[in-house]
Amino acid sequence: MSLQDVWTLFITQAKATPMLEWVAIIAAVAEVLLARANRVLLYPAGLISTLIYTWIFIQPTTQLYADAILNVYYFVMSIYGWVLWGKRTNGDQLQVTVINKQEMMKVVVFSIGGWGMLYLMLTQLFLLLPGYRPSDIALWDAFISATAWVGMWLLAKRKVENWLLLNISNVVAIPIYMSKGMPFTAALTLFLFIVATFGYFEWKKQAQRSSAAA
């Protein structure tokens, strides 16, 4: 494929991408850049992105139902994180820290348990809903959402490891979005993966500085 062919494909896909999806993409980019910078404004940007993607993922052409549930969860956690980041304890804001052994066990249990719960919901429970069309990739849809759920919980608590969980979710999500005809959302997810990688190392340094100062 020549460079001209690649450019033509890019333009075609860009024109085919709905405006609503572009707004969600821009808001999601703003969210992750603000998260990397450890700025509380990541949360209002996240609220915009999650609302739009919830709508997109429940459409008959997409059928990423677990991702839709994930975005509803993101919406709730964005409000929770916004409040938590704004609180002060003994005059100090919530600091960036690493997880301890007890929190690590919770991460493992919640990730595996959430994966199983979401898979059963997609393949069994939701079949009882009128008009529900089963997802053709329920196993991976559930995995993407379960790991991202835990990652978002860790982000709200300003834990360094949130970036690792979110990137596990991102790696699996990229080919899924491509298969669903959402190349720019797939490209967004790749961008999020790159930013999250840098975010992990930057937050790790912040955690080390906070630990040394304590």
Backbone bond lengths (Angstrom), bond angles and torsions (degrees), N, CA, C in turn:
res aa  C-N    CA-C-N  psi(-1)  N-CA   C-N-CA  omega(-1)  CA-C   N-CA-C  phi
1 M - - - 1.463 - - 1.530 109.10 -
2 S 1.321 115.59 127.92 1.458 120.48 -178.53 1.522 110.56 -78.40
3 L 1.336 115.69 168.21 1.458 120.98 178.24 1.526 110.63 -62.28
4 Q 1.339 116.17 -36.28 1.457 120.63 178.29 1.528 111.06 -63.88
5 D 1.350 115.98 -39.50 1.464 120.73 178.46 1.529 110.73 -64.92
6 V 1.323 115.79 -41.11 1.466 120.31 179.37 1.525 110.61 -63.62
7 W 1.330 115.70 -43.78 1.460 120.25 179.54 1.524 111.28 -64.40
8 T 1.330 116.38 -41.38 1.469 120.92 178.45 1.524 110.66 -62.69
9 L 1.345 116.71 -42.37 1.465 121.11 177.97 1.523 110.76 -62.96
10 F 1.338 116.00 -40.88 1.466 120.83 179.58 1.527 110.54 -61.30
11 I 1.330 116.49 -47.57 1.465 120.91 -179.60 1.529 110.72 -62.68
12 T 1.329 116.23 -42.21 1.467 120.68 179.70 1.518 111.18 -61.18
13 Q 1.341 115.19 -46.03 1.462 119.80 179.73 1.525 111.35 -66.74
14 A 1.326 116.33 -37.23 1.465 119.92 179.80 1.523 110.63 -63.50
15 K 1.329 116.50 -42.33 1.456 120.93 179.13 1.524 111.47 -67.49
16 A 1.339 116.56 -31.00 1.464 121.06 -178.31 1.526 112.36 -80.05
17 T 1.329 116.92 -16.44 1.460 120.69 -179.91 1.523 109.93 -77.76
18 P 1.349 118.50 121.74 1.465 121.18 -178.00 1.527 112.05 -60.38
19 M 1.323 115.92 149.91 1.461 121.01 -179.87 1.527 111.46 -58.86
20 L 1.329 116.12 -37.06 1.458 120.38 -179.43 1.531 110.78 -60.98
21 E 1.337 115.99 -38.93 1.463 119.74 178.52 1.532 110.51 -67.03
22 W 1.338 117.33 -36.67 1.465 120.78 177.20 1.525 110.95 -61.70
23 V 1.334 116.88 -41.59 1.466 120.37 178.63 1.525 109.84 -62.15
24 A 1.326 116.50 -42.70 1.469 121.02 179.30 1.529 110.84 -63.57
25 I 1.327 116.14 -40.37 1.464 120.76 179.29 1.520 111.19 -63.31
26 I 1.342 116.25 -47.58 1.466 120.53 -179.46 1.530 110.82 -61.57
27 A 1.345 116.62 -42.45 1.463 120.63 179.29 1.523 111.12 -65.05
28 A 1.342 116.66 -37.91 1.464 120.39 179.92 1.532 111.12 -68.55
29 V 1.333 116.78 -37.76 1.468 120.73 176.56 1.527 109.83 -62.78
30 A 1.341 116.17 -45.32 1.467 120.33 178.23 1.524 110.47 -60.84
31 E 1.324 116.20 -40.09 1.469 120.52 -178.69 1.529 111.82 -61.39
32 V 1.334 117.05 -48.85 1.470 119.33 -175.30 1.527 111.43 -71.11
33 L 1.336 117.46 -33.75 1.464 119.53 176.83 1.531 111.02 -67.33
34 L 1.325 116.42 -38.39 1.458 120.52 177.09 1.522 111.32 -69.93
35 A 1.340 116.69 -33.85 1.464 120.71 177.04 1.519 110.25 -66.39
36 R 1.332 116.22 -43.20 1.464 120.17 178.14 1.529 110.62 -59.65
37 A 1.341 115.83 -37.40 1.459 120.82 179.93 1.526 112.50 -81.51
38 N 1.367 115.49 -0.26 1.463 120.94 177.87 1.527 111.59 63.30
39 R 1.368 116.02 40.99 1.465 122.12 -178.81 1.531 110.20 -107.86
40 V 1.315 116.30 135.25 1.453 121.57 -176.71 1.530 112.50 -65.50
41 L 1.340 117.72 -19.51 1.466 121.27 179.53 1.527 112.74 -65.26
42 L 1.334 117.05 -7.68 1.462 119.54 175.71 1.526 110.46 -59.45
43 Y 1.331 116.73 -30.70 1.459 119.79 -173.45 1.529 114.53 -71.46
44 P 1.335 120.82 -45.24 1.471 117.84 175.07 1.526 112.89 -62.33
45 A 1.345 116.74 -35.13 1.468 119.09 176.29 1.526 109.69 -64.42
46 G 1.324 116.15 -39.38 1.460 120.83 179.23 1.519 112.81 -65.37
47 L 1.323 117.12 -35.20 1.464 120.50 179.14 1.528 110.98 -61.88
48 I 1.318 116.37 -41.34 1.467 120.89 179.24 1.521 110.47 -64.73
49 S 1.326 116.25 -48.56 1.462 121.56 -177.68 1.527 111.70 -62.13
50 T 1.326 116.94 -45.36 1.470 119.85 -175.68 1.525 112.49 -67.43
51 L 1.310 117.14 -37.22 1.469 119.85 178.07 1.525 110.98 -61.07
52 I 1.323 115.82 -45.18 1.466 120.13 -177.67 1.523 110.71 -68.55
53 Y 1.340 117.07 -45.31 1.462 119.25 -177.93 1.531 112.13 -67.21
54 T 1.325 117.88 -29.91 1.465 119.88 174.91 1.523 109.69 -59.17
55 W 1.317 116.14 -44.52 1.463 121.09 178.79 1.527 111.52 -64.55
56 I 1.321 116.43 -43.58 1.464 120.93 -178.38 1.529 111.41 -63.45
57 F 1.328 116.50 -43.15 1.461 120.47 -173.10 1.525 113.88 -72.37
58 I 1.336 118.59 -18.86 1.466 119.39 179.43 1.524 112.21 -92.47
59 Q 1.323 117.13 -0.19 1.458 120.03 179.61 1.534 110.44 -68.42
60 P 1.336 118.60 147.93 1.465 122.03 -178.31 1.524 114.12 -58.31
61 T 1.334 117.66 -27.43 1.464 120.47 -179.64 1.524 112.29 -80.35
62 T 1.322 117.67 -12.55 1.462 121.17 -176.89 1.523 112.12 -107.53
63 Q 1.327 116.80 -56.53 1.471 123.34 176.19 1.526 113.60 57.91
64 L 1.323 117.58 36.69 1.466 120.82 174.06 1.526 107.52 -98.52
65 Y 1.336 114.39 73.57 1.459 120.04 -170.87 1.525 112.91 -67.55
66 A 1.328 116.75 -39.35 1.467 118.87 178.29 1.522 110.29 -65.35
67 D 1.333 116.29 -35.58 1.462 119.91 176.29 1.526 110.67 -65.17
68 A 1.340 116.15 -34.90 1.468 120.00 177.16 1.525 109.92 -65.62
69 I 1.326 116.30 -44.38 1.468 120.89 176.75 1.523 109.56 -61.52
70 L 1.331 115.40 -40.96 1.462 120.86 178.75 1.525 110.81 -57.80
71 N 1.316 117.22 -42.19 1.458 120.38 -177.86 1.523 112.28 -71.31
72 V 1.341 116.82 -30.85 1.461 119.49 172.53 1.529 109.17 -64.35
73 Y 1.337 114.98 -42.84 1.467 120.65 176.76 1.530 110.17 -62.58
74 Y 1.338 116.65 -43.70 1.469 120.99 176.11 1.529 110.89 -54.94
75 F 1.331 115.71 -42.58 1.456 120.88 -178.62 1.528 110.57 -60.32
76 V 1.338 115.03 -47.92 1.469 120.20 179.67 1.526 110.40 -63.92
77 M 1.348 116.77 -44.56 1.456 121.00 -178.32 1.526 111.70 -68.59
78 S 1.312 116.90 -27.70 1.466 119.90 176.51 1.518 110.31 -65.29
79 I 1.338 115.64 -41.31 1.463 119.53 176.53 1.531 110.07 -65.68
80 Y 1.341 115.69 -44.78 1.472 121.17 179.25 1.531 110.96 -60.76
81 G 1.341 116.05 -46.96 1.455 120.43 -179.35 1.509 112.31 -65.00
82 W 1.324 116.13 -38.14 1.461 121.56 179.03 1.532 110.29 -60.14
83 V 1.345 114.94 -45.27 1.467 120.07 178.67 1.526 110.56 -67.04
84 L 1.346 116.52 -44.66 1.463 121.22 -177.11 1.523 111.85 -63.86
85 W 1.332 116.41 -42.81 1.470 120.21 -179.86 1.531 110.89 -67.10
86 G 1.317 116.68 -28.45 1.463 120.16 -178.11 1.509 113.76 -81.95
87 K 1.343 115.87 -16.02 1.462 119.07 -179.47 1.523 111.00 -74.86
88 R 1.314 114.73 155.06 1.460 120.71 175.86 1.526 109.17 -125.29
89 T 1.322 115.20 133.60 1.454 121.12 176.65 1.514 108.40 -113.43
90 N 1.319 115.53 120.10 1.473 120.03 -175.94 1.532 112.03 54.15
91 G 1.345 114.70 35.67 1.459 119.29 177.45 1.509 114.95 83.42
92 D 1.332 117.97 -3.83 1.468 121.16 -177.43 1.519 110.35 -113.24
93 Q 1.323 116.16 143.30 1.457 120.53 175.02 1.528 110.14 -77.11
94 L 1.326 115.39 162.06 1.460 121.26 178.17 1.523 109.80 -57.82
95 Q 1.334 116.94 127.51 1.457 122.22 -176.01 1.533 111.76 -93.92
96 V 1.318 115.87 156.83 1.462 121.83 174.41 1.520 108.36 -75.54
97 T 1.334 116.30 125.53 1.461 121.17 -179.57 1.529 109.88 -140.03
98 V 1.334 116.02 169.70 1.465 121.47 175.33 1.523 108.51 -97.89
99 I 1.318 116.77 158.52 1.457 119.89 -179.20 1.525 110.32 -77.13
100 N 1.330 115.85 151.93 1.455 121.23 175.59 1.527 109.89 -96.45
101 K 1.324 117.14 -177.12 1.467 120.95 -176.31 1.525 111.94 -63.23
102 Q 1.322 116.43 -39.71 1.460 119.78 179.62 1.525 111.06 -64.51
103 E 1.320 116.53 -41.99 1.462 120.65 178.28 1.525 111.00 -68.02
104 M 1.339 116.82 -33.83 1.464 120.40 176.92 1.527 110.92 -61.79
105 M 1.330 116.61 -41.58 1.459 120.53 177.70 1.524 110.87 -62.64
106 K 1.327 116.22 -39.58 1.466 120.15 177.65 1.522 110.86 -63.51
107 V 1.338 116.74 -40.90 1.462 121.28 179.11 1.528 110.33 -59.07
108 V 1.329 116.71 -47.08 1.465 121.27 -178.63 1.528 110.48 -64.52
109 V 1.332 116.36 -48.83 1.469 120.95 -177.43 1.520 111.07 -64.02
110 F 1.334 116.91 -45.75 1.461 120.58 -178.57 1.533 111.55 -66.15
111 S 1.332 116.97 -37.87 1.469 120.43 -179.41 1.525 111.07 -66.02
112 I 1.337 116.31 -50.48 1.468 120.42 -178.53 1.526 110.62 -69.19
113 G 1.337 115.61 -44.59 1.467 119.27 179.42 1.517 112.31 -63.36
114 G 1.333 116.35 -41.68 1.461 120.05 178.27 1.509 112.45 -64.58
115 W 1.328 116.17 -39.03 1.466 121.24 177.62 1.526 110.12 -59.21
116 G 1.339 116.24 -50.43 1.457 120.21 -179.46 1.513 112.47 -63.61
117 M 1.331 116.76 -42.43 1.464 121.11 -179.36 1.525 111.32 -62.99
118 L 1.335 116.52 -45.88 1.464 120.06 -179.57 1.522 111.64 -66.10
119 Y 1.321 116.86 -38.12 1.475 119.84 179.14 1.531 110.12 -63.18
120 L 1.324 117.31 -44.35 1.464 120.60 178.81 1.526 110.84 -64.36
121 M 1.324 116.82 -38.33 1.460 119.67 177.96 1.519 111.11 -62.70
122 L 1.340 116.49 -43.24 1.462 121.04 -177.28 1.521 112.90 -70.91
123 T 1.324 116.66 -33.96 1.471 120.25 -173.87 1.524 114.11 -99.63
124 Q 1.343 117.24 -16.74 1.460 119.79 -176.27 1.534 112.54 -126.81
125 L 1.324 116.26 -62.49 1.463 120.55 -172.06 1.515 112.86 -63.44
126 F 1.323 117.32 -45.13 1.457 120.54 -176.15 1.530 113.10 -68.65
127 L 1.338 116.63 -15.20 1.463 119.82 177.75 1.526 111.55 -64.03
128 L 1.325 116.56 -19.72 1.461 121.43 179.99 1.523 111.66 -79.00
129 L 1.333 117.02 -13.39 1.461 120.59 -178.87 1.526 110.82 -81.42
130 P 1.322 117.91 134.49 1.466 120.86 178.83 1.526 111.70 -61.36
131 G 1.325 116.35 131.84 1.456 121.14 176.05 1.512 115.24 79.98
132 Y 1.340 117.02 2.89 1.468 119.37 -179.28 1.524 110.58 -71.46
133 R 1.317 115.64 131.47 1.463 121.58 176.77 1.525 108.08 -110.64
134 P 1.345 117.64 116.03 1.475 120.35 -175.23 1.518 112.21 -57.60
135 S 1.322 115.42 141.35 1.459 121.34 176.81 1.521 109.61 -69.66
136 D 1.330 116.81 142.09 1.457 120.56 179.03 1.525 112.26 -86.98
137 I 1.315 116.85 -2.92 1.467 121.38 178.25 1.524 109.34 -135.99
138 A 1.317 115.98 44.91 1.464 121.63 -173.39 1.529 112.76 -57.23
139 L 1.345 117.49 -40.07 1.463 121.03 -176.73 1.523 111.25 -60.91
140 W 1.346 116.44 -47.15 1.461 120.70 -178.00 1.522 111.49 -77.31
141 D 1.310 116.64 -34.05 1.460 120.83 176.42 1.527 109.16 -59.72
142 A 1.326 116.04 -43.84 1.466 121.22 179.47 1.529 111.29 -66.05
143 F 1.334 117.11 -39.04 1.466 120.96 -179.15 1.525 111.07 -65.69
144 I 1.336 116.35 -45.40 1.468 120.97 178.65 1.517 110.15 -55.62
145 S 1.318 115.81 -45.51 1.455 120.48 -175.69 1.525 112.18 -71.88
146 A 1.340 117.20 -41.54 1.464 120.62 -177.10 1.529 111.40 -62.36
147 T 1.326 116.77 -45.84 1.467 119.68 -179.26 1.531 111.17 -69.24
148 A 1.323 116.67 -35.92 1.468 119.79 178.00 1.525 111.32 -69.68
149 W 1.329 117.36 -34.50 1.465 121.17 176.39 1.526 110.24 -55.74
150 V 1.330 114.49 -51.23 1.463 120.10 -177.39 1.532 109.87 -66.07
151 G 1.331 116.87 -39.39 1.455 120.49 178.21 1.519 112.09 -60.38
152 M 1.321 116.71 -41.26 1.466 120.98 -179.82 1.522 111.06 -67.52
153 W 1.319 117.09 -36.51 1.464 122.10 176.94 1.535 109.95 -62.54
154 L 1.333 115.73 -42.84 1.466 120.40 178.89 1.532 111.58 -68.28
155 L 1.350 116.42 -34.41 1.466 120.15 177.06 1.519 110.39 -62.75
156 A 1.337 116.70 -43.63 1.461 120.56 179.78 1.522 111.41 -60.42
157 K 1.331 116.14 -31.26 1.462 121.02 179.62 1.532 112.05 -92.09
158 R 1.311 116.61 7.34 1.470 123.49 179.64 1.531 111.44 55.48
159 K 1.317 116.04 47.08 1.455 121.77 177.03 1.528 109.72 -97.15
160 V 1.323 116.77 134.54 1.464 122.35 -177.29 1.520 111.67 -54.96
161 E 1.331 116.61 -39.55 1.470 121.46 -172.27 1.523 113.99 -70.51
162 N 1.331 117.53 -4.08 1.466 118.95 177.18 1.525 110.47 -58.22
163 W 1.351 115.73 -36.15 1.463 119.95 -178.17 1.525 111.77 -65.07
164 L 1.327 117.44 -34.45 1.465 120.86 -179.96 1.523 110.63 -67.30
165 L 1.326 116.80 -45.27 1.471 120.20 179.72 1.519 111.28 -65.24
166 L 1.329 116.50 -42.18 1.458 119.81 179.88 1.525 111.21 -64.86
167 N 1.329 117.18 -34.38 1.461 119.63 179.75 1.516 112.40 -74.75
168 I 1.329 118.25 -32.06 1.466 120.28 173.08 1.521 109.12 -59.81
169 S 1.336 115.56 -43.93 1.462 120.96 177.47 1.527 111.25 -63.24
170 N 1.337 116.65 -43.18 1.466 121.21 -178.24 1.521 112.76 -62.08
171 V 1.328 116.82 -41.98 1.471 121.11 -177.62 1.530 110.96 -59.71
172 V 1.319 116.26 -41.84 1.467 120.44 -179.53 1.525 111.10 -75.45
173 A 1.337 116.35 -32.96 1.469 120.55 -174.99 1.527 113.32 -70.53
174 I 1.325 117.79 -32.63 1.467 121.07 -174.36 1.538 112.71 -55.22
175 P 1.349 119.32 -55.48 1.475 118.14 179.40 1.528 113.15 -66.27
176 I 1.342 117.09 -27.75 1.470 120.27 178.45 1.526 110.29 -65.32
177 Y 1.319 116.75 -45.93 1.463 120.15 179.69 1.528 111.17 -65.24
178 M 1.323 117.00 -35.96 1.463 120.16 176.76 1.531 110.39 -62.14
179 S 1.337 115.69 -42.65 1.468 119.71 -178.49 1.522 112.12 -67.73
180 K 1.338 116.94 -21.37 1.456 121.59 -179.17 1.526 112.44 -95.00
181 G 1.332 116.69 9.50 1.457 120.34 177.76 1.508 113.64 73.02
182 M 1.347 117.18 33.83 1.459 121.94 179.13 1.531 109.01 -123.66
183 P 1.349 117.91 65.39 1.468 120.76 -173.98 1.516 114.06 -62.80
184 F 1.333 117.63 -33.64 1.454 118.87 -178.12 1.528 111.57 -77.56
185 T 1.317 116.84 -29.98 1.463 118.90 172.37 1.529 109.50 -69.96
186 A 1.334 116.78 -34.77 1.471 120.52 174.64 1.529 110.03 -64.54
187 A 1.333 116.13 -42.16 1.472 120.17 177.72 1.521 110.49 -64.99
188 L 1.334 116.84 -38.16 1.459 121.45 176.07 1.528 109.78 -59.92
189 T 1.333 116.47 -44.17 1.466 121.00 -178.61 1.520 110.85 -64.77
190 L 1.333 117.08 -36.98 1.467 120.28 175.51 1.531 110.09 -64.08
191 F 1.326 115.92 -41.61 1.463 120.45 177.05 1.524 110.52 -61.98
192 L 1.336 116.75 -42.53 1.453 121.09 178.40 1.526 110.93 -62.00
193 F 1.341 115.74 -37.33 1.460 120.19 178.42 1.533 110.52 -61.87
194 I 1.319 116.01 -44.79 1.471 120.47 -179.08 1.529 110.69 -64.71
195 V 1.333 116.34 -46.75 1.463 120.10 -179.70 1.530 110.45 -63.94
196 A 1.341 116.55 -40.14 1.462 120.38 -179.96 1.522 111.69 -63.90
197 T 1.323 116.73 -33.20 1.464 120.69 177.49 1.528 110.11 -63.37
198 F 1.332 116.19 -47.37 1.464 119.88 176.29 1.524 111.01 -65.83
199 G 1.344 115.90 -38.34 1.460 120.23 179.44 1.510 112.43 -60.23
200 Y 1.332 116.19 -38.18 1.467 120.36 179.72 1.526 111.12 -60.19
201 F 1.324 116.96 -48.63 1.461 120.17 -177.42 1.531 111.96 -69.47
202 E 1.344 116.77 -34.78 1.453 119.71 178.64 1.526 111.05 -68.68
203 W 1.347 116.36 -42.85 1.461 119.74 178.80 1.523 110.94 -67.91
204 K 1.327 116.99 -33.32 1.462 120.71 178.82 1.527 109.98 -62.74
205 K 1.341 116.29 -41.00 1.466 120.41 177.10 1.531 110.63 -64.78
206 Q 1.337 116.64 -41.07 1.457 120.17 178.57 1.522 111.11 -62.55
207 A 1.337 116.08 -40.71 1.462 120.24 179.26 1.514 111.39 -64.25
208 Q 1.328 116.06 -39.04 1.465 120.62 178.71 1.525 111.01 -66.04
209 R 1.337 116.74 -39.55 1.462 120.38 178.09 1.533 111.21 -65.87
210 S 1.341 115.03 -41.51 1.461 119.63 179.00 1.518 111.74 -64.37
211 S 1.351 115.71 -38.75 1.461 121.44 179.33 1.533 111.04 -67.08
212 A 1.325 115.42 -39.73 1.471 119.80 -179.75 1.516 111.95 -69.00
213 A 1.348 115.78 -32.49 1.461 120.18 -177.91 1.525 112.47 -79.85
214 A 1.348 116.53 -18.48 1.469 120.64 -176.52 1.535 111.81 -70.90
